[in-house]
Amino acid sequence: MATLSDSDIEKLFSGAPQYFDRAEGHYTGAPHPSVAFPWDEELGIRDLTDHTQIEDRAWTCVSAWPHITRDIQPDRSTAQRASEKKRCAHFYPRCRERPSMLSIGGLEKGSMGFQAALELNVADALKEDQWGFESLASRPHAVVEARQRMLVSKDGLRHMDETLIFEQLIKNGKRYSEQHPRERRLSSELYNELFLQILHPPTKVLDHRDPYSLSVQIAALVKVLAAPNIWIDFSLVEWRIRLGQLLWGTPDEDQVDDGASIKTDDPLSDVTEERYWLLLQILLACELLVRLDAITEGDELGIESINPAEILKFEKDANTTVKWSLHLARAWLENIEIVKTDPPSPEQEKPAGWLATLTKRMSIARDYGSHHHHKDHHGPVYAIRGRHVERQVYGLKHFATRLRWPDIDVYASKISENCRSVTEGTQLNTPLASPLSRAESHHSSYFTGHDLHRPAAPMREPSRRRMISAALHSAGWLSKSYVSGLMLPGDGICHFLMATLLENDPEAMARLGTMANLCGGFVYSGKSFWSTSCIVGRVLAAGKGSAECMGWISSDITPQGLGDGWVNVEVEEHAEDALGINKKARIWAKIAVERDSNVLGDADPSSVLPADFIIPFENVYRDKTPPTLLIELDALKLWAPVDSAHTTPAEDNAATPFSELSRPAQIRTYPAEVSFTVTDLDTYQTKQHTFSLAKDVNFVTAHPCVPSSHVKILRSPSSPTIQQVDLSGRGAAGKAVSVVGHPLHKSYTYTALHLSDLMAKQDFSLDALLDDYSSAAHRPSLTPTSAKSAAKFLVIDCITGFQSLPQEHEIPLSPVASRHGSYSFPTPSRSNTNNSNINDINDNDHSPVSPITAAATECASPTTIEGVKEGGATGGGNMESASKKMHSETRRRQFGSDMEILVRAFCAEKGWNALISRRRRGCLACAIREAGALGWKVIIRVD
């Protein structure tokens, strides 16, 4: 038997995703996981993804990765059109959020993509807190001293009053909006502006060829921004969200003695002082970004050269604080403008709608003297204004509509009315002019791990997901953060969207209360809403009628016996996941990730034989056909232990006295379980199954693939693997069915288990199920006959005996797939959901042929590969059609059934991370290889 050449292998695995894990360079942190099709040039294949595309420009800040947003709204505001017109080269720091928010929303609802799954164990949430910045405003003496040294240093900061900071920020905003600022401004002009107003000039010449070069200015700015114990490190998830609180929030009125805070007579002075340093950090980052953009554009236009040694020095000197400050500067320059206005007289003020209050004027005037400085201030008032208010409002309506928010039509019209009030020029009442009540100020905590107005909590245990709580109130800093557009990459925008939605729905606020658990869920108006950080949300997302948008799931399934209100779910982190974090994470094993998913398995690349491969199947049942099952979800139950009630923030914080009037609302913590009725339609036997959602497991969408259009896989009767393929099946028209999925190397041993068999072995561990492989009557993959051998992967067959889903042309496109799609979604009833997921299977009824099981009249049924031949015109046409179908399937998400909820609930009880492979979207072979890359062992195979 002839070996396969490199050309044969490339043709054989055309359309098969390959999984990589490569470092981006020095000083860039963990490697970057990616999926690629290195042997394909067709855009229809290379553009396949395992995650959804961001659907609205209002949400584009969710990721620092360059990306294109699929914005369905055709209208553009003047600010948006101006921003889109200016498209010059930009500098992108090699420092992004982890996990990637582009990959966090998998094609399967409640799942994520390959990149996010590997990055989860090196997530930003795992980073240790920044010393000295554990509170919102109070700083230890070491931070104060470091800032004082920076102001008196000969090569440090000049003293700048707030007026100069604001004026310079206004100038940078105009400079950033210019089409080609490099052509209009000499580097010497920027040099004089920087070193005469903001920084002290360098004490020595850094560039003898050009002492005024942009490189010299960049180096000076990086040195200042990289200084320790001075600036906020926005690589920390908490501070990305606290940004808005520091700009617009109200400080606690009570003094808190934490033993390290700066003692002042007025707590407001701490906040205004810290706000000053934040604005100074924003200014320095804007100055740096403008110069980096200029030098990047100059290199693009050929009028500026970049020395590779300077690039290496920048990457070395620019720590994470510097790089995340650049992300902040980009968000500021893209979304914020500062305007200088005269203070309004009292008789000019009049009531305004919530949106006008948030967006018309957000004052940042600074005064050390008095709580009542707004009344005594006679100079100009500097205020910040969102550039894209209309865009953000539309994004909020989009979010509410996608989640099928109750009474969305009424809510949308209310937002429109407030938009009109903005154009009428209604004056803003600034946050500092109208501080919160005592009760609200006590509720200002956000992260449950720390309350920034309390003493620092003991060292927290590392967790990939932090539990987040917030106090909601009308016109709060959470809403201001979203409406202004000033948000940093990461999942913060998911919290901002839901908080803004709730804060401006009075009925929802009245029924749910002011305290929110933004990593849990709530019941409201006959529906339940869950964060994807909650295991309940990730499980219920598999049901028909669920909806997912920006980190939130809505479902018609509500907890039994529970009324409107917030809930927290008790969950245990998977032991292996808890240990394999940071440097122990799978992502660092770059060689293992690529080796364990190689298309050639463990074969020697120089001697690859056709007989080394098989076509894997999940439904080979020769002895006994699995029963036909009807699965119905009975109830979602939350069982409250006696001591489950806790207040938010979490109880691990140090105690702070509360009066009875100001005590936060209680959010109870429940263990969750889901119960089902499973009926065998052959014997009409009924069994009850209950699964506890006890483990914090994750689900990943198997990456789509496209069958190769270059080959036909021929039958080899002499191969032992022919016994694992059913060759007797006939299509409706009497044509032989040909499987055109990708081959799988025989080293990827797996065992397939029907869902009914899995439920019968509910007490078996995963290792026990895999060990059963060597004694199985039928084995889907070729393995040694040693009794000690065990399968590497478990494939759960959720296809055989279950109703097949409609073909792709029968499924309506979701809005992500159509720029002109409607946002009207029918909500299926529970009765329809329960009765539509199963049907009888008989010899005359065959499921629709998917792209992976397309009919072919010219080739025999494939098993082991005996030869590789180039496909003819007919075969190529069939493959092209399959490719188009597969590409279309990747953008359709109208799947779901009670059966899929059950199998996810089973995994949550057992603690199994699982890959979800949908037959019409990708072949089993590619899913098994992806599981190898992730280091996971369970594949859920659905139609």
N, C-alpha and C positions, 0 to 999 in steps of 0.2 A: 504494500500500500504506500503510495507516494505521500511524502510530507507536504504540508501546506506552505506555500511561499508567503513572503510578506504581503505581496499583492493580494493573494487569496484571502489572507486573514483580514486585510482592510476591507475587502468586498464583503466578506462574511459578516463582519461586525459593523458594517455601515448602518447608521441610525441608532447604534447602541451607545448610551451615555457612559462616559468613563469618569472616574472619581479621582480628584487630585487634592493634595494638601501640601501647598508650597509656601515657603516664607517669602515675604515681599521685599526683604532686605534687612539691613542692620537697623536696630533700634525701633523695630515696628511691632514688637510683641509676638503673640502667638501666630502660627502659620495661618494662611488664608485657604479655607476649603472651597472647592469649586467643582462644577460639573461641566464637561465639555464634550463635543463631538469632533475629535481631532481628524477623523477620516471622512468628514462630510463638508461640503461647501454650500449646500442648498440652505438658503435663509429659513425656509420652512422647518428645517430640522434644527439648525443651530439656534433658532429663537425659542425652542421648546424650554419651558421652565417648570419647576415643581411648586411654584408659588404664584399667588395672584399679583397683579399689578396695582400700584397705588392709583386710586380712582378719582382723586380730586386734588387740584393744585393747592387747596388749603391745607392738605396733609403732607405736602412735599418735604417739610422739615423733619419728617419722621426718621430720615436716614441721611447720613453723611456720604454714602456711596453715590456717585453720579448715576442718575436714573432719569427716565422719561415717565411723566405722569400721564395716565389716560384720563383726561379731563372731559367729561361729558357735556359740561356747560359751555355752549358756544359763545356766550357773551363775555366781554372782557371790560373791566373798568379802565379808566384812563391810566391809573398807576400800573396796572398789569400790562397794558399795551406798551407803556414806556419801558417797563422792565424787560419785556420780551424783545423789544427792539434792540436793546443793548446786549449783544451777545459777543463778547470778546473773550479772550483766553483768561481762565481763572486758575488761581493756584489752589490745589486741593491737598491739604496735609494728609500724610499717610497715617491717619489715626481716626478710626471710625468706631461707631457703637458696636458693642458685642452683647448679645447676638445681633446679627444683621437684621434690621427691621424690614429689609426688602424680602428676606427669606422667612420671616416669622409667621406669615400667613400662608399655609400650604393650600394647594388646590382642594384637598379634602378639608371640610370645615372642622375646626378644632385641632388641626394639625399644623406642622411647620415644614420647612424645606430642609434639604440636606445640610446646607451651610449653617443655618441657625441651630440645627440639632448638635453639630459638632462644637459650635461656639458656646453653647449653653453652659458648659462646665468651665469656661473661662469668662463668664459673663461679667459685665461691669459691676453688677450688684455684689459680686464676691470681693470687691476691693475693700481694703481696710479704710476706716474713716480718716480724714485728714486731721492730723493733730493740731489743736488750737482753734479749729473751726467747727467744733461740735455744737456750738450754739449759733443762733441766727446772727447776733450782733456782738455779744460780749466776747472779748479776746483776752487771752492770757498775756502776762507781762512780756514774754519773749516775742510775741507777735508785734506788740507795740514798739518794743525796742528795735526790731528788725525794720519796721516801717520808718522809724525815726532815723536810723542809720542810712536808709535809702535816700531820705530827703537832705541829709547833710553831706553825703558822699560826693566827691569831686566828679565822679563819672556816673552819678545816679540821677534821680529825679529833681527837677526844679519844683519849687513850691508853686502850685497853681490854685487859684481860687475857683469857685464853682462857675463863675461867669466865663472864665477863659475855657474851662472844660466844655461848657455847653456850646460856646462859639466855635471851638475847634471841631466838635462833633457835627455841628451844622455844616462846616466847611468840608468835612470828610464825606458827609452825605451827598453834597453837590458834586464833589470830585468823583465819587463812586458812580454817579449817574452819567458822567460824561462818556461819550462814545469811545474815544481813544485818548485817555489822559496822558499817556506817555508822549504823544506827539506834541502836546501843548505845554508841557512843563519840563524844565530842565531839572536834572537831579540836584544841581546846586541850589535851586529854589526850595526844593523839599528839604535839603540839608539845613539851610538857614532857618527854615520854619521849625524844624525838629529841635535843633540844638540851641536856638535862641529863646524858645518858648516852653519846651516840654522837658528836654534832657540837657544835662551838662555835656559839653563836647568831649570827645575822647581825649585822654591824657597823652596818648601817643598815636602816631600815624599808623593806621591799619592797612592802608593801600597806597603805596608810593606812586603807583601809576595814576591813580585818580582818587585823591583823598576825599572827594565829595560824592563818591559813587553810591548807588543804591545799596550795594553790598555792605558798605561801611555802616549805613543807617540801619539796615536790617540786623546786622550783628549787634549794634548797640541796643536796639529794641528787644532782641531776643535775650540779651544778658539781663536786662531789667525785669522782663516778664518771667524769666526762669529762676529768679532769686527766691530762695525758700522762705516760708513763714510770712509771706506778704499777701499773696493773691489767693483767691478761691480756685480750687482745682475742680473744674467742671467735668473731669472724667468720672467723678463720683455721681452716681445716679441721683442721689438725694439733692445735691446742689443744682443739678439741671432743672429740678422742679422748684427748688427754693428761690431761684432767680427771680421769679415773679413776685414771691412774697417779700423779698428784700426791696424790690422796686415799689410795690403798691400796697403791701400788707401793713398792718398796724401792730406795733410792739405791745407786748403784755404790759399792763399797767402796774403789775406787782414786781417788786424787786425779788430776784432769786439769788440766793447766796450759794454758789456752787464751788467756792474755794479757789476758783481760778479766773473768774470773770473780772473785767475792769469795773471798778467801783465808781459809779457816778451818782450825782444827786438826782439826775433825771434820766430814766431809762430811754426816753426818746433820743437823747444825745448819742447813745450807743448805736441806734439804728441809723440815724442821720450820718454819723461818722462812717459806719460800714457802707452805707449807700454811696458816700463820697468815694471811698476806695473802690467800690464796684464800678462806678462811672469812670474812674481813672483807669481801671483795668480795661474797660470797654474802649476807652479812647486810645490807649497804647496798642491794643489789639487791632483796632481800625487803622491806625497809622502803619502798623506792620503789614496788615493785609493789603492795603492800598499799594504799598511798595512791592510786595510779592506779586500782586496782580500786574503791576507795571512791568516788572522785570520778566514775568512770564509772557506777557503780551509782546514785549520787545523781542524776546527770543523767537516768538512765533512769527513776528514781522521781519525778523532778520536785522533789527537795529540794536539789539542788545545781546551780548554773549554771556553765558553762564559757565563759570569754571566748575568742573566736576568736583574739585577739592572743596569749593565753597558749598556745594550741595551736601557733601559728606559732613562738613563741619556744622551746617545747619541742622541736619538730621540728628547729629550727636548732641548739640547744645539745646535744641528745642525739645524740652521734656513734654510730658503729657499736659502739664498746666499751660504751656505755650500753645500747643496744638489745639487744645480744646478752647482756649481763648480765641483762636482764629475762627473756630466754628461759631463762637458767640458773636464775633465781629461780623461774620458773613450774615448771620441771622439778623443782627441789628441793622446793617446797611441795606439789606434786602427789604426789611419789613417796617422799619421805624424811621420817622423823621421828627426832628426837634423844631418846634416853632416858638418864637418869642412874642409874647403878648403882654398887653397892659392888664393889671389886675382888675377884675370887674367890680363895679360898685354894687352894694347890697341890693339896691332897687332893680338892678338889671337881671338878677338871678331869678329863675323860674323853674318849676319842676320839669323833669325830663324822663323819657323812657329809659329802660335799663341799658339798651345798646348805646344810646346817646351818652348816658352817664359813663359807660365804659370807655368809649372811643373818642369822644369829641376833644377832651383835654384830660390827660393823665399827668398831673403835676409832679415834677421832681425838683421843685425849688428847695433849697437847703438853707437852714438857719439853726444856729446853735442856741439861740437865746431863750425861746419860750415856746410853750405848747400853742400859743395863740399868735405865732408869727405870721400866719396868713392874714390876720386882721391888720397887723402893723406894717406889713411889707408894702413899700411904695414903689420899688423898682420893677423892672420887667419880670414877668413870670415865664420861665422856660417850661414847656410842656412837651410830652411825647405823644405822637399820634401814629396810629397804625396806617400804613400805606395801602393796605389791601383789605379794608373792612368788609366790603361787599363780598369779596372772595371767601373770607372766613365765615361770614354769615351763611353763604350758600353751602359751604362745607358742613356747617352745623345742621342745616336742613337735610342735606344729603345723608349725613350720619343717622339722623333720626328716622328718615324714611327707609333706609336700608335695614335698620333694626325693627321696623314696623312699630314704631312708638305709638302708644294709644293716642287717639285724637290728633294725629299728625297734621291734618288739614287745618285745624284750629291753631295749632302751634306755629305752623309755617306762616299763616297770615299775621300772627302776632309779631313775628320777627320782621316781616315786611313793614308793618306799621312803625316799628322802632327804627328801621332803616330810614323811613321818611323823616322821622324826628331828628335824625342826625343831620340831614340836609338843611333843616330849619335853623341850625346853629344854636342849639340848646347848650347852655353853659354847664360845665362839669362841677360838681362838688368834690374836691380832692379827698383822697382817703385820710390824710393827716388832719384835714379840717373837720372830719366827722368820724372820730375813732369809734371802734367797735364797743359794744357793751362789755361789761366785765365777763359775762358768761361766754360771749363769742370769742373774746380774747383767750380765754382758757381753752377754747375748742380749736385753736389755730394750729394744733399739731397736724402733721401730715404723715410722716413715716412713723409706724408704730415702734420701730427699733429705737428711735430717739425722739424726744420732744425737745425742740430747740430752745424752749424757754425754761427747761428744767435742767437739773444737774445731769451730767453725762451718765448714761446707763453703763453697767458692767459690759465687758467685751462680749459682743454678740457672736453667736455661732455663724460660720459662713453659710449662706443660703443663696441658691441661684435665683430665687424670687423673694423679694421682700414684701411683707404684708404692709399695706398702705391704707391709712385712714385719713379722713379729712373732715373738717367742719365746713358745711356749706352755708352760704348766706348770699342774698341778692347783691349783685355788683361786687362780688368778692375778687380777691387777687387771682383765683383760679380762672374765672371767666375773663378777667382782664388779660391774663397771659395768652389765652386762646384767641380772643378777638383781636389783640394787637398783632398776633403772628410771631411774637418773640418767644420761640420755643426751640430747644436744642434737640439734636438727634437722640433717639431712644423711645421707650414706650411712654414717656411723659405725656405725649399728645393724646394717647388713649385715655389717660386719666382726666386730662383737661377737657376732652370732648364730652365725656359723661358728666363731669362736674358742671360744665356750662349748660348742658342740656337740663340737668336737674335744677340748678340754681334759678333757671328762668322758666320753670314750669311750676307755678304756685300750688297747683293741686298735688303734684307729685311730692313737693317739699312738705306739704301738710300731712300727707299720708305716710311718708317714709321717714320723716324726721330730718334733723340737720346733720346728724353724724352719718358718715358713709364709709363703708369698707370697700375701697376701689379695687381690691384684689379678691373679693368674694363675690357675692351676688345679692339680688333683691327680688322680691315678688311685688308686682304692681299691676293692677287692673287686669287680673286674670292671665298674666304672662309672667315668665321669669326671665331675668337678665343676669348673665354671668360673665365675669372676666375670664379670658382664656388662661389666666394664671391659676384659675380654680379647676380642679379635676372634674367637678360636676359639669362645668361648662364644656370641657373638652369631650366628655362622654355624651352629653345631650346633643351636642352639635351634630352627631351622626344621625339624628332622627329626621324624618321628613317634616318639613314645615319650619325647621330652624333657620336662622339667618345669622350671618357673621359679618362684622364690619369693625375694623380698626381695634382689634383686641377685645371685642365684646360679642357675646352670643345671646340671641333672644330665642325663646322656645315657648311653645304652648303647654309644655309640661311644667307643672308647678308642684312644689312639695306638698304632700298630703297633710291636710289639716292646718296649714300655715297661711295666715293672712298677709296683707301688705307689710313690708318691712325688710330690713337688711339682715343678712345671715353671714356667718363665717363657717367654713367647713373644716373640720378636723382632719388632717391628712399627715401621713408619715412619708418622709423622703426616702426614696429607694436607697438601700444600703450601698450598693455599688456606685450609684450616682453621687452619693454624699462623700464617698472616699475619693472618687476620681475627679477631683476639682483642681483648678489652677495648674500647677506643674505636673500633676498626675493625670491630667485630662487626656483623653484619647487623641485630641487634636495635635498634641505634640509628637505623637508616634507617626511621623510623616511617612516613613517607609512602610509601616504596617498597614496604614490606611490604603495605600495604593496597591500593596502586594495582595491584601485580602480581598480586593475587588478587581484584580486583573482579569481581563477577558480570557487569558490563557491559563488561569489558575496557577498551579505549581509546575506547569510543564516547562521543559527546556525550549526557549524560543527557536532554537535551531532545528528541533526535531518534533514538530507538532503534527500529529496524525489526525485525520478526520475521525477515526474511531475514538478519539479522546473526548469527544463531545456528545451530548445528548440534547434532545428537546424536552425540557422538563414539563411535567403535568402535575396539576394539583388534584385531579379527580380520576385517578385510576382505581376502579373498584371492580375486580373480576369475580371475587367470591361472593360478595354481598353488597348490593346497592344501598346506600344510606337512605334512611327514611325521608319522606317529604314532611317538612315541619311547618307549622304555623306558630309564629312567635308574636306574642302581644305583651306590650309593656303594661303592667298593672299599676305601679305607683312608684314615685320617688319619695322616700321617707327620710326625714331628718330626726334622729333620736337625740334628745338633749340630756346629757349627764347632769347630775345634781349641781355640780359646781361649774357648769359651762358658761354661765353669764360672766362677762368681763367688760370692763369699760375700755374705750379706745381713747388714747393710746394703750399699748399693751401693758400688762401688769408687771413686766420686768423693769419698767422705769421706776426711778425713785419716787416716793410718794410726795405729792404736793397737796396741801389742804384745799378742799373745795367746800364751798357752802352748799347746802341742799338745793338752793335755787340755781346754782351754776354747774351742778354735776352733769357730766355728759350722758347722753342716752346710751343705754346698754345694747350692745350687739352680741347676740348669743352665738356660741360655737357648738356646732352639731357634727356628730359622725353621720355620714350619708350612706344610704344603700338604695339599690334599685331592685324591684321584684318583677318577675315575668311569669307568664303562663305559656308553656311550650306544649303544643299538641301535635302528636304523631298522626298525620292524616291517613296513614295506612291502617293503623290499628285503633285510632281515635282515643289513644291513651293520653291523659293530660298530667303534666307535672309542673310543680311550682319551683322556681329557681330564684334565689335572692343573692345578690352580689354586693359586697361592701366596697364602697369607693374609698379605700383606706390608703392607697399608695399614690404618690405624686408622680405618675408615669407620664410619658410623652408619646405622641403619635406623629409619624412623619409620612408625608405623601411620597410614594415611590415615584422617581423621576420618569416622565413619559419617554417612550422610545418609539421608533418607526422601523418596521421591518425592512430589511435590506432590499433594495430594488435591483441589485446587481447579480443575485445568485438564485439558484434553485437547489434545495437540499434534497439529495436523492436517497431513496430507500436502500438499506443494506440488510438483506434478509439474514445474513450470517451473524449479525451483531446480537449479543444478548439483550441489549436494551430495547430491542423490538418488542419484547414481552411487556414493556411498560407503556406502550402506546396502543390505543384501541384503533385498529385498522378497519373495523367492520362498519363504522358509522357512515351513513349515507345522508346527503343533504336532501332537501325536499324535492329537488329536481333530479335526483339520482346521480349527482356528481360527487366525486370523492372530495372529502374535506381535507385541505392541506393546511397544516399549521405553519405559519410564516414568522413565528417569534424567533428571537435570537437563540443560538445554541448556548449550552452551559457546559463548562468543563467538568469532568467527572470528579474532580477533587472537591467540588462544592456539594458535599453530601447533605441531603435534606430528607425529612420525613413529612408526609402530608397527612393531616388528620382532619376528618370532617368535624364540623362544629358539634354535631350530635355525639360523636365519640369523645370529643374534648369535654363536654359537659358530664358525660358518664365517668370521666376520669378527673373530676374536679379536685380530688384530693392529691393528685399526682403533682410532684414538682416538675419544673421545666427539665431539669437534668434527667429525671426518671422517664419523661416522655421521649427525650432524645435517646436515652439508653435503650429504650424499647425498639429502636430502629433495627438493630442487628438481628432480632428474632422476628421481625415483621414478615408476614406472608408475602407482601409485595412491597418493593422498595422503588420509589420513583427515580432514584439516581443510582449510578453504578458505584459500588463501594467494595472494599475488600470483604472477604467472608469471615474475618476474624470475629469471634463472639464478643471481643472487647471493644469493637469499633462502635462509635456512636455518631449520630448525625450531628452536623454543625448547626442546622437551621430547622425550625418548626414552621411549616406552612399550614395555616388554618383555612380549610376549605369552606368558604361561605358562599359558594356558587351552586354546587350540586344540590338539587332538591329545593332550591329557592327560585322565586320568580325572577326572570331576567328583566332588566330595566329597559325602557324604550330605547330605540336606536337614536343615534346622535341627531338626526334631522327632526326627530319628534320631540326633542327637548328644547325649550325656548332658551335663547341666548340670555345670559345674565348681563347686567349693565356693563360689566368689565369688558364684555366682548363686543359691545355695540355703542358707538358714540352717540347714537340717537335713540337709545333704548329708553323705555319708560321705567319709572320707579314704582310702578304699581305691581305688587306681588300678591297673588292669591294665597291665603293662609289655609292650608288643608285642615280638615277637621280630624279629631283623634280617631273617629270611626273609620274614616277613609285611610288614615295612616296604618291602623291596625290590620285592616283587611286586604291591603294592597301589596304586601311584601312577600307573599308566598303564592304559588299555584301548583297544581298537580303536574308532575312530569311523566310523560309516557313516550313510547317509541315513536309516535307520529308527530310529537311537538318538539321543536328544536328552537333553542334561543337564537336571537338574531346574530348573524355572523359579524363579529367585531373586526377591526383592523388586524388584530392579532390572529384571528381564525378566519381569514378571508378564503373564499373558494377559489380554487385554481384547477383548470381542466387539463393542463398540459404537464403537470408533474405529479409524481406519486406521493403517497403519504410519507412524510419524513420521520426518521428516527435518528439513528446514528448517521453521521455524515460520511459518505463514501467518496464523494467528489464535490467540487465546487465549480459550477458553470455559470457563465454570464447569461443573465436573463434575456429572453428575446423581447420583441416588441409587445407581444401580448402580456407577458409577465411584467414587463416594466410598467405598462399602463395600469395593471392591477395594483402594483406596489405604489404608484403615484397616488391612486385613489385612496389607498390605505393611509398614506402619509397625510393627505389632506384631512381625512376623517380623524386621524389621531391628533393632528394639530388643533382641529376644532374641538375635540373632546377635552383638551386641556383647559379650555376656557369655559366649560359648562359645569356648574356646581349644584344642579338640581337633583342630587342624589340623596339617599337616606332611607332608613327603615328602622323598625324596632329591633330587627335582627342585628343591624350594625351597632345599635346602642348596646345590645347584649354582649357582643364580642368585645367591645371596648370596656364595658363594665367588668367582664371576666379578667381582662388584662390588668385593670386597676386593682382588683382584689388580689391577684397573684403577684403584682409588682413587676409586670413585664412591659418594658418599652417595646413598641411594635411599629413595624412599617406597614402602611396601608397601600396595597397594590390593587388597582382597579383594572380588570381584564381589558376593558375597552380603551384603556389609556397606556398600558405598558405590559410587556411580557414578564413572565415569572422569572426568567433567567436574569434579567437586568435587576429585578427587585432583590433577588438573592445576592447578587454581587454588591448592591448598595447596602444591604444589611451587613455584609462582610466589612465594608468600609466603615460603617458606624460602630462595628463591634457588637451589634445586636443579634438576637437569635430568633425572633418571632416575626413572621410575615402574615398579615391578614389579607387573604385573597378574596376580593369581592368582585361583583360583576361590573 
